[in-house]
C-alpha cells in the first residue's frame, strides 16, 4: 500500500501535465473506463453475479468518486501539485469526523485536535493575503468528497465483494466522464507521450489496483489501519512537485504543510493508541478474536 501511496503522490505531476493537453472530461473517461476494463477482465472469471447492494452501493460511491476526481483534476489547472496533495490529504482527518456525525457520536479529543491543526495548516499553506486560490478551494471540496466516499465504503464494505464493488465504482466514474465529454463537446483522442504515460499510470496501478486495495481494506479492516500509510501521499506529492514540477515553498507554506501532516498523524495515531485498550477489554471478557 505504501507503493500505491507513492504512486498517487507522483501521479499529481503527470495528471497536471496531461490535462494541459487533453480536456479533463476526456481524461477522466479514458482513465476510469480503462481501469474498469482491467477489473472487469478479472471479475469475468469470478463466480456469481453483481448483487443489487453491490450495484446500488457502487453506483452511489462511484458518483461521489467522480465528483472528487472531477474537482481534483480541474483544480490541478489552478494550483500547485503540492497544495493539491496536502489539501486532498485532509480527507484522512475529515473521515472520522463525518463518521462520528453519521453515527451520532461526538468526535474523540485527538480527532477534534487534528481537525483544528489541519485548519491552521490549511490557512498557512493556501492563504495569500486575504485571497484564496480557486484551485485550492476546489481541492478542499475534493477532500470533502473523498471523505464522503470513505464513509460510504466503510458502510458498504461488510457484506459485499471487493471485485464487483470496485468494478461498478470505476465504471460509473468512466461513464460519467464520457457523458461530460459528449455534453461539452470535449471528447478528443489521447495523443502524445505525456498523455499516454499519464493514462497508463493512473488507469492500471493508480486506479484499478489502488481502488481494489482501498475497497478491500475498508471491507476487511478498520479504516485507520490503512489511512496512516495513505497520510504519506502528500509528502510524496510534495517531493515530486518540488523536483518535477518546479513548486516552491515559503517558510510559511512549509509550516502549513507540516501542520497538515501532523494533523493527519495525530488523527490516526490517536485511534491506534486507543485500540490496545479495547483489545485488553475484549480479552477480559473472554473474546480473543482478532
C-alpha positions as CSV (number, residue, x, y, z in Angstrom):
1,X,0.0,0.0,0.0
2,X,2.9,2.3,0.6
3,X,3.9,1.8,-3.0
4,X,0.4,2.7,-4.2
5,X,0.6,5.9,-2.0
6,X,3.9,6.9,-3.5
7,X,2.4,6.3,-7.0
8,X,-0.6,8.5,-6.1
9,X,1.7,11.2,-4.9
10,X,3.8,11.2,-8.1
11,X,0.6,11.0,-10.3
12,X,-0.4,14.6,-9.4
13,X,2.5,15.8,-11.6
14,X,1.7,13.6,-14.6
15,X,-2.0,14.4,-14.4
16,X,-1.3,18.1,-14.2
17,X,0.8,17.8,-17.4
18,X,-1.7,15.6,-19.2
19,X,-4.8,17.8,-18.6
20,X,-2.9,20.7,-20.2
21,X,-3.0,18.6,-23.4
22,X,-6.3,16.6,-23.0
23,X,-9.6,18.0,-21.7
24,X,-10.4,17.0,-18.2
25,X,-13.7,15.1,-19.0
26,X,-11.9,13.1,-21.7
27,X,-9.0,12.3,-19.4
28,X,-11.4,11.0,-16.7
29,X,-13.3,8.9,-19.2
30,X,-10.3,7.2,-20.6
31,X,-8.6,6.7,-17.2
32,X,-11.6,5.1,-15.4
33,X,-13.1,3.2,-18.3
34,X,-9.6,1.7,-18.8
35,X,-9.4,0.8,-15.1
36,X,-12.9,-0.7,-15.2
37,X,-11.9,-2.8,-18.1
38,X,-8.9,-4.2,-16.2
39,X,-11.1,-5.1,-13.2
40,X,-13.7,-6.5,-15.5
41,X,-11.3,-9.0,-17.1
42,X,-10.6,-10.5,-13.7
43,X,-14.2,-10.2,-12.5
44,X,-15.4,-12.1,-15.5
45,X,-13.8,-15.3,-14.1
46,X,-15.4,-14.8,-10.6
47,X,-18.5,-16.8,-9.7
48,X,-21.8,-15.1,-9.0
49,X,-23.5,-12.0,-10.5
50,X,-23.3,-8.5,-9.1
51,X,-25.9,-8.2,-6.4
52,X,-28.4,-5.3,-6.0
53,X,-26.4,-4.0,-3.0
54,X,-23.2,-4.0,-4.9
55,X,-24.7,-2.3,-7.9
56,X,-26.6,0.4,-6.0
57,X,-23.8,1.0,-3.5
58,X,-21.1,1.0,-6.2
59,X,-23.2,3.5,-8.2
60,X,-23.6,5.9,-5.3
61,X,-19.9,5.6,-4.2
62,X,-18.9,5.9,-7.9
63,X,-20.9,9.1,-8.3
64,X,-19.2,10.6,-5.3
65,X,-15.8,9.4,-6.5
66,X,-16.5,11.1,-9.9
67,X,-17.2,14.3,-8.1
68,X,-14.0,14.1,-6.2
69,X,-11.8,13.4,-9.2
70,X,-13.6,16.0,-11.4
71,X,-12.9,18.6,-8.7
72,X,-9.3,17.4,-8.3
73,X,-8.4,17.3,-12.0
74,X,-9.9,20.7,-12.7
75,X,-8.3,22.1,-9.6
76,X,-4.9,21.0,-10.7
77,X,-5.2,23.6,-13.5
78,X,-5.2,26.4,-11.0
79,X,-3.0,25.3,-8.1
80,X,0.4,23.6,-7.5
81,X,0.9,19.9,-7.2
82,X,2.0,20.2,-3.6
83,X,-1.0,22.3,-2.5
84,X,-3.3,19.9,-4.3
85,X,-1.9,16.8,-2.5
86,X,-1.7,18.4,1.0
87,X,-5.3,19.6,0.8
88,X,-6.6,16.4,-0.6
89,X,-4.9,14.6,2.3
90,X,-7.2,16.3,4.7
91,X,-9.8,13.6,3.9
92,X,-7.9,11.4,6.4
93,X,-8.8,14.0,9.1
94,X,-12.3,14.6,7.9
95,X,-13.3,10.9,7.6
96,X,-13.6,10.1,11.3
97,X,-15.4,13.4,12.0
98,X,-18.0,12.7,9.3
99,X,-18.2,9.1,10.6
100,X,-18.9,10.4,14.1
101,X,-21.6,12.7,12.7
102,X,-23.3,10.0,10.8
103,X,-23.2,7.6,13.8
104,X,-24.2,10.5,16.1
105,X,-21.3,10.1,18.4
106,X,-19.1,13.0,19.4
107,X,-15.6,13.1,18.0
108,X,-12.7,12.0,20.2
109,X,-10.3,14.5,21.5
110,X,-7.5,13.6,19.1
111,X,-9.9,13.9,16.2
112,X,-11.0,17.4,17.2
113,X,-7.4,18.4,17.8
114,X,-6.4,17.0,14.4
115,X,-9.2,19.0,12.7
116,X,-8.1,22.2,14.3
117,X,-4.5,21.7,13.5
118,X,-5.4,20.9,9.9
119,X,-7.4,24.1,9.6
120,X,-4.5,26.1,10.8
121,X,-2.1,24.3,8.4
122,X,-4.5,24.8,5.5
123,X,-4.6,28.5,6.2
124,X,-0.8,28.8,6.2
125,X,-0.5,26.7,3.1
126,X,-3.1,28.3,0.9
127,X,-3.9,31.9,2.0
128,X,-2.2,34.6,0.1
129,X,-3.1,37.8,1.9
130,X,-6.8,37.7,2.2
131,X,-7.4,35.8,-1.0
132,X,-7.8,32.1,-1.7
133,X,-6.7,30.4,-4.9
134,X,-9.6,28.9,-6.9
135,X,-7.7,25.7,-7.3
136,X,-7.2,25.3,-3.6
137,X,-11.0,25.8,-3.0
138,X,-11.7,23.0,-5.5
139,X,-9.2,20.8,-3.7
140,X,-10.9,21.3,-0.4
141,X,-14.2,20.3,-2.0
142,X,-12.4,17.3,-3.4
143,X,-11.2,16.3,0.0
144,X,-14.7,16.5,1.4
145,X,-15.9,14.3,-1.5
146,X,-13.3,11.7,-0.7
147,X,-14.4,11.9,2.9
148,X,-18.0,11.0,1.9
149,X,-16.7,8.2,-0.3
150,X,-14.6,6.8,2.5
151,X,-17.6,6.7,4.9
152,X,-19.7,5.1,2.2
153,X,-17.2,2.3,1.6
154,X,-16.9,1.7,5.4
155,X,-20.7,1.3,5.4
156,X,-20.9,-0.8,2.2
157,X,-17.8,-3.0,2.6
158,X,-19.1,-5.6,5.0
159,X,-21.4,-8.0,3.1
160,X,-20.2,-7.0,-0.4
161,X,-17.5,-8.4,-2.6
162,X,-14.5,-6.2,-3.4
163,X,-14.3,-7.0,-7.2
164,X,-17.9,-6.1,-8.1
165,X,-18.0,-3.1,-5.9
166,X,-14.7,-1.7,-7.4
167,X,-15.9,-2.5,-10.9
168,X,-19.2,-0.6,-10.5
169,X,-17.4,2.4,-9.0
170,X,-14.8,2.7,-11.7
171,X,-17.4,2.2,-14.5
172,X,-19.6,4.9,-13.1
173,X,-16.7,7.4,-13.0
174,X,-15.7,6.5,-16.5
175,X,-19.2,6.7,-17.9
176,X,-19.8,10.0,-16.1
177,X,-16.6,11.4,-17.7
178,X,-17.7,10.2,-21.1
179,X,-21.1,11.8,-20.8
180,X,-19.4,15.0,-19.6
181,X,-17.2,14.9,-22.6
182,X,-20.1,14.4,-25.0
183,X,-22.2,17.1,-23.4
184,X,-19.4,19.7,-23.6
185,X,-18.0,18.6,-27.0
186,X,-14.6,18.0,-25.4
187,X,-14.1,14.3,-26.3
188,X,-10.7,14.0,-28.0
189,X,-8.4,11.1,-28.7
190,X,-5.3,10.9,-26.5
191,X,-2.1,11.7,-28.2
192,X,1.5,12.3,-27.2
193,X,3.8,10.5,-24.8
194,X,2.8,12.7,-21.9
195,X,-0.9,11.9,-22.1
196,X,-0.4,8.2,-22.8
197,X,2.0,7.9,-19.9
198,X,-0.4,9.6,-17.5
199,X,-3.3,7.4,-18.6
200,X,-1.2,4.2,-18.3
201,X,0.0,5.1,-14.8
202,X,-3.4,6.3,-13.5
203,X,-5.6,3.7,-15.1
204,X,-3.9,0.5,-14.2
205,X,-1.9,0.8,-11.0
206,X,-3.3,4.2,-9.9
207,X,-7.0,3.2,-10.3
208,X,-7.7,-0.4,-11.0
209,X,-5.1,-1.8,-8.5
210,X,-5.3,1.1,-6.0
211,X,-9.1,1.2,-5.6
212,X,-9.3,-2.6,-5.4
213,X,-6.9,-2.4,-2.5
214,X,-8.7,0.5,-0.9
215,X,-12.1,-1.1,-1.2
216,X,-10.8,-4.4,0.2
217,X,-9.2,-2.5,3.1
218,X,-12.5,-0.9,4.1
219,X,-14.3,-4.2,3.8
220,X,-11.9,-6.3,5.9
221,X,-10.3,-3.9,8.5
222,X,-10.7,-0.7,10.3
223,X,-10.1,2.4,8.0
224,X,-7.4,3.9,10.3
225,X,-5.0,1.0,9.7
226,X,-4.5,1.9,6.1
227,X,-5.1,5.7,6.5
228,X,-1.9,6.2,8.4
229,X,0.0,4.9,5.3
230,X,-2.1,7.0,3.0
231,X,-1.1,10.0,5.0
232,X,2.3,9.8,3.3
233,X,0.7,10.7,-0.1
234,X,1.0,14.5,0.4
235,X,4.7,14.0,1.4
236,X,5.4,12.0,-1.8
237,X,3.5,14.6,-3.9
238,X,5.3,17.5,-2.3
239,X,8.7,16.0,-3.1
240,X,7.5,15.2,-6.7
241,X,6.1,18.7,-7.1
242,X,9.4,20.2,-5.9
243,X,11.7,18.1,-8.1
244,X,9.5,17.6,-11.2
245,X,7.1,20.5,-11.4
246,X,9.1,23.4,-10.0
247,X,6.9,24.0,-7.0
248,X,8.4,26.5,-4.5
249,X,7.7,26.8,-0.8
250,X,8.0,29.8,1.5
251,X,8.7,29.3,5.2
252,X,5.0,29.9,5.9
253,X,4.0,27.3,3.3
254,X,6.3,24.7,4.8
255,X,4.9,25.4,8.3
256,X,1.4,24.9,6.9
257,X,2.3,21.6,5.2
258,X,4.0,20.4,8.4
259,X,0.8,21.2,10.4
260,X,-1.4,19.3,7.9
261,X,0.8,16.2,8.1
262,X,0.9,16.5,11.9
263,X,-2.9,16.7,11.9
264,X,-3.2,13.6,9.8
265,X,-0.8,11.7,12.0
266,X,-2.4,12.9,15.2
267,X,-5.9,11.9,14.0
268,X,-4.7,8.4,13.0
269,X,-2.2,7.5,15.8
270,X,-4.7,8.6,18.4
271,X,-7.0,5.8,17.3
272,X,-4.2,3.3,17.1
273,X,-3.3,4.0,20.8
274,X,-7.0,3.5,21.7
275,X,-7.1,0.1,20.0
276,X,-5.0,-1.8,22.6
277,X,-7.3,-0.7,25.4
278,X,-10.3,-2.2,23.5
279,X,-8.4,-5.4,22.9
280,X,-7.5,-5.8,26.5
281,X,-11.1,-5.3,27.4
282,X,-12.1,-8.0,24.9
283,X,-9.6,-10.4,26.5
284,X,-11.1,-9.7,29.9
285,X,-14.5,-10.7,28.7
286,X,-13.1,-13.9,27.1
287,X,-13.2,-12.7,23.5
288,X,-9.8,-13.5,22.0
289,X,-10.7,-12.9,18.4
290,X,-8.6,-10.5,16.3
